Amino acid sequence: MREKEALKKLESYVLKTYGEHYAKNGLQAIDLIIANGYGIEHSMACVIKYASRLGKKEGADMEHDILKICHYGLLAMVALEKKEGAENGR
C-alpha cells in the first residue's frame, strides 16, 4: 500500500472515532487529557501499549491496531503543538 492510500485510511479511521460511543458531542477523553497537560505522555503510553500487543490478541486485526498506534502518534503531535503554543503565548 502506498503512503497516500494509508494516509486516507488513517484519516477515515480517526474521523470515525469521533462518532463512536466514547465520544460525546465530538469531545473525547483525550481532548480533556491534552487540555490538562498530559497529552504527550498519555498518547505515547498508548502507542507503547498497542505496539507491544500487536497481533498477539485472539482474532487480532493488525491493521486496526496499527491505525490506533498512528492515531495516538498524531494525538501526541497535537498535544505537543498545544504545549508549545501555550509556552509561546499562542
Biotite code that builds the C-alpha atoms (Angstrom):
import biotite.structure as struc

atoms = struc.array([
    struc.Atom([0.000, 0.000, 0.000], chain_id="A", res_id=1, res_name="MET", atom_name="CA", element="C"),
    struc.Atom([1.318, 3.385, -0.889], chain_id="A", res_id=2, res_name="ARG", atom_name="CA", element="C"),
    struc.Atom([1.606, 6.087, 1.761], chain_id="A", res_id=3, res_name="GLU", atom_name="CA", element="C"),
    struc.Atom([-1.119, 8.255, 0.218], chain_id="A", res_id=4, res_name="LYS", atom_name="CA", element="C"),
    struc.Atom([-3.607, 5.381, 0.450], chain_id="A", res_id=5, res_name="GLU", atom_name="CA", element="C"),
    struc.Atom([-2.502, 4.644, 4.001], chain_id="A", res_id=6, res_name="ALA", atom_name="CA", element="C"),
    struc.Atom([-2.997, 8.290, 4.970], chain_id="A", res_id=7, res_name="LEU", atom_name="CA", element="C"),
    struc.Atom([-6.533, 8.208, 3.565], chain_id="A", res_id=8, res_name="LYS", atom_name="CA", element="C"),
    struc.Atom([-7.244, 5.065, 5.581], chain_id="A", res_id=9, res_name="LYS", atom_name="CA", element="C"),
    struc.Atom([-5.810, 6.708, 8.718], chain_id="A", res_id=10, res_name="LEU", atom_name="CA", element="C"),
    struc.Atom([-7.872, 9.848, 8.157], chain_id="A", res_id=11, res_name="GLU", atom_name="CA", element="C"),
    struc.Atom([-11.029, 7.771, 7.773], chain_id="A", res_id=12, res_name="SER", atom_name="CA", element="C"),
    struc.Atom([-10.215, 5.817, 10.945], chain_id="A", res_id=13, res_name="TYR", atom_name="CA", element="C"),
    struc.Atom([-9.533, 8.952, 13.010], chain_id="A", res_id=14, res_name="VAL", atom_name="CA", element="C"),
    struc.Atom([-12.668, 10.760, 11.856], chain_id="A", res_id=15, res_name="LEU", atom_name="CA", element="C"),
    struc.Atom([-14.769, 7.659, 12.578], chain_id="A", res_id=16, res_name="LYS", atom_name="CA", element="C"),
    struc.Atom([-13.604, 7.596, 16.207], chain_id="A", res_id=17, res_name="THR", atom_name="CA", element="C"),
    struc.Atom([-15.437, 10.851, 16.872], chain_id="A", res_id=18, res_name="TYR", atom_name="CA", element="C"),
    struc.Atom([-18.725, 9.110, 16.118], chain_id="A", res_id=19, res_name="GLY", atom_name="CA", element="C"),
    struc.Atom([-18.137, 6.168, 18.425], chain_id="A", res_id=20, res_name="GLU", atom_name="CA", element="C"),
    struc.Atom([-19.672, 5.609, 21.834], chain_id="A", res_id=21, res_name="HIS", atom_name="CA", element="C"),
    struc.Atom([-16.814, 7.134, 23.836], chain_id="A", res_id=22, res_name="TYR", atom_name="CA", element="C"),
    struc.Atom([-17.034, 10.461, 22.041], chain_id="A", res_id=23, res_name="ALA", atom_name="CA", element="C"),
    struc.Atom([-19.714, 12.801, 23.307], chain_id="A", res_id=24, res_name="LYS", atom_name="CA", element="C"),
    struc.Atom([-20.561, 15.901, 21.286], chain_id="A", res_id=25, res_name="ASN", atom_name="CA", element="C"),
    struc.Atom([-17.341, 15.433, 19.308], chain_id="A", res_id=26, res_name="GLY", atom_name="CA", element="C"),
    struc.Atom([-15.256, 15.505, 22.514], chain_id="A", res_id=27, res_name="LEU", atom_name="CA", element="C"),
    struc.Atom([-13.151, 12.539, 23.526], chain_id="A", res_id=28, res_name="GLN", atom_name="CA", element="C"),
    struc.Atom([-11.434, 11.878, 26.817], chain_id="A", res_id=29, res_name="ALA", atom_name="CA", element="C"),
    struc.Atom([-8.097, 12.558, 25.113], chain_id="A", res_id=30, res_name="ILE", atom_name="CA", element="C"),
    struc.Atom([-9.239, 16.131, 24.479], chain_id="A", res_id=31, res_name="ASP", atom_name="CA", element="C"),
    struc.Atom([-9.543, 16.626, 28.243], chain_id="A", res_id=32, res_name="LEU", atom_name="CA", element="C"),
    struc.Atom([-6.246, 14.836, 28.865], chain_id="A", res_id=33, res_name="ILE", atom_name="CA", element="C"),
    struc.Atom([-4.476, 17.151, 26.400], chain_id="A", res_id=34, res_name="ILE", atom_name="CA", element="C"),
    struc.Atom([-6.191, 20.221, 27.877], chain_id="A", res_id=35, res_name="ALA", atom_name="CA", element="C"),
    struc.Atom([-4.829, 19.255, 31.299], chain_id="A", res_id=36, res_name="ASN", atom_name="CA", element="C"),
    struc.Atom([-1.243, 18.868, 30.066], chain_id="A", res_id=37, res_name="GLY", atom_name="CA", element="C"),
    struc.Atom([-0.890, 15.089, 29.982], chain_id="A", res_id=38, res_name="TYR", atom_name="CA", element="C"),
    struc.Atom([-1.466, 14.522, 26.283], chain_id="A", res_id=39, res_name="GLY", atom_name="CA", element="C"),
    struc.Atom([2.050, 13.685, 25.141], chain_id="A", res_id=40, res_name="ILE", atom_name="CA", element="C"),
    struc.Atom([2.722, 11.196, 27.914], chain_id="A", res_id=41, res_name="GLU", atom_name="CA", element="C"),
    struc.Atom([-0.705, 9.564, 27.671], chain_id="A", res_id=42, res_name="HIS", atom_name="CA", element="C"),
    struc.Atom([-0.576, 9.282, 23.890], chain_id="A", res_id=43, res_name="SER", atom_name="CA", element="C"),
    struc.Atom([2.920, 7.813, 23.857], chain_id="A", res_id=44, res_name="MET", atom_name="CA", element="C"),
    struc.Atom([1.942, 5.327, 26.570], chain_id="A", res_id=45, res_name="ALA", atom_name="CA", element="C"),
    struc.Atom([-0.921, 4.207, 24.318], chain_id="A", res_id=46, res_name="CYS", atom_name="CA", element="C"),
    struc.Atom([1.495, 3.837, 21.392], chain_id="A", res_id=47, res_name="VAL", atom_name="CA", element="C"),
    struc.Atom([3.654, 1.563, 23.548], chain_id="A", res_id=48, res_name="ILE", atom_name="CA", element="C"),
    struc.Atom([0.627, -0.403, 24.761], chain_id="A", res_id=49, res_name="LYS", atom_name="CA", element="C"),
    struc.Atom([-0.795, -1.077, 21.311], chain_id="A", res_id=50, res_name="TYR", atom_name="CA", element="C"),
    struc.Atom([2.626, -1.731, 19.764], chain_id="A", res_id=51, res_name="ALA", atom_name="CA", element="C"),
    struc.Atom([3.552, -4.236, 22.457], chain_id="A", res_id=52, res_name="SER", atom_name="CA", element="C"),
    struc.Atom([0.420, -6.312, 21.915], chain_id="A", res_id=53, res_name="ARG", atom_name="CA", element="C"),
    struc.Atom([0.295, -6.003, 18.119], chain_id="A", res_id=54, res_name="LEU", atom_name="CA", element="C"),
    struc.Atom([-1.012, -9.246, 16.652], chain_id="A", res_id=55, res_name="GLY", atom_name="CA", element="C"),
    struc.Atom([-0.991, -11.066, 19.986], chain_id="A", res_id=56, res_name="LYS", atom_name="CA", element="C"),
    struc.Atom([-4.689, -10.947, 20.922], chain_id="A", res_id=57, res_name="LYS", atom_name="CA", element="C"),
    struc.Atom([-7.115, -13.625, 19.786], chain_id="A", res_id=58, res_name="GLU", atom_name="CA", element="C"),
    struc.Atom([-8.634, -12.540, 16.471], chain_id="A", res_id=59, res_name="GLY", atom_name="CA", element="C"),
    struc.Atom([-6.306, -9.555, 16.283], chain_id="A", res_id=60, res_name="ALA", atom_name="CA", element="C"),
    struc.Atom([-6.745, -7.169, 13.389], chain_id="A", res_id=61, res_name="ASP", atom_name="CA", element="C"),
    struc.Atom([-3.195, -5.910, 12.934], chain_id="A", res_id=62, res_name="MET", atom_name="CA", element="C"),
    struc.Atom([-4.209, -3.170, 10.517], chain_id="A", res_id=63, res_name="GLU", atom_name="CA", element="C"),
    struc.Atom([-6.713, -1.800, 13.041], chain_id="A", res_id=64, res_name="HIS", atom_name="CA", element="C"),
    struc.Atom([-4.112, -1.882, 15.802], chain_id="A", res_id=65, res_name="ASP", atom_name="CA", element="C"),
    struc.Atom([-1.574, -0.101, 13.576], chain_id="A", res_id=66, res_name="ILE", atom_name="CA", element="C"),
    struc.Atom([-4.191, 2.569, 12.845], chain_id="A", res_id=67, res_name="LEU", atom_name="CA", element="C"),
    struc.Atom([-4.620, 3.004, 16.619], chain_id="A", res_id=68, res_name="LYS", atom_name="CA", element="C"),
    struc.Atom([-0.861, 3.377, 17.043], chain_id="A", res_id=69, res_name="ILE", atom_name="CA", element="C"),
    struc.Atom([-0.737, 6.006, 14.295], chain_id="A", res_id=70, res_name="CYS", atom_name="CA", element="C"),
    struc.Atom([-3.753, 7.810, 15.754], chain_id="A", res_id=71, res_name="HIS", atom_name="CA", element="C"),
    struc.Atom([-2.099, 8.083, 19.159], chain_id="A", res_id=72, res_name="TYR", atom_name="CA", element="C"),
    struc.Atom([1.079, 9.330, 17.457], chain_id="A", res_id=73, res_name="GLY", atom_name="CA", element="C"),
    struc.Atom([-0.997, 12.071, 15.833], chain_id="A", res_id=74, res_name="LEU", atom_name="CA", element="C"),
    struc.Atom([-2.569, 12.904, 19.176], chain_id="A", res_id=75, res_name="LEU", atom_name="CA", element="C"),
    struc.Atom([0.908, 13.251, 20.689], chain_id="A", res_id=76, res_name="ALA", atom_name="CA", element="C"),
    struc.Atom([1.738, 15.755, 17.928], chain_id="A", res_id=77, res_name="MET", atom_name="CA", element="C"),
    struc.Atom([-1.456, 17.697, 18.674], chain_id="A", res_id=78, res_name="VAL", atom_name="CA", element="C"),
    struc.Atom([-0.576, 17.744, 22.366], chain_id="A", res_id=79, res_name="ALA", atom_name="CA", element="C"),
    struc.Atom([2.964, 18.934, 21.581], chain_id="A", res_id=80, res_name="LEU", atom_name="CA", element="C"),
    struc.Atom([1.669, 21.746, 19.371], chain_id="A", res_id=81, res_name="GLU", atom_name="CA", element="C"),
    struc.Atom([-0.760, 22.803, 22.103], chain_id="A", res_id=82, res_name="LYS", atom_name="CA", element="C"),
    struc.Atom([2.003, 22.716, 24.731], chain_id="A", res_id=83, res_name="LYS", atom_name="CA", element="C"),
    struc.Atom([4.436, 24.679, 22.559], chain_id="A", res_id=84, res_name="GLU", atom_name="CA", element="C"),
    struc.Atom([1.697, 27.173, 21.689], chain_id="A", res_id=85, res_name="GLY", atom_name="CA", element="C"),
    struc.Atom([0.924, 27.716, 25.384], chain_id="A", res_id=86, res_name="ALA", atom_name="CA", element="C"),
    struc.Atom([4.617, 28.176, 26.178], chain_id="A", res_id=87, res_name="GLU", atom_name="CA", element="C"),
    struc.Atom([4.939, 30.751, 23.391], chain_id="A", res_id=88, res_name="ASN", atom_name="CA", element="C"),
    struc.Atom([1.745, 32.599, 24.271], chain_id="A", res_id=89, res_name="GLY", atom_name="CA", element="C"),
    struc.Atom([-0.233, 31.291, 21.289], chain_id="A", res_id=90, res_name="ARG", atom_name="CA", element="C"),
])
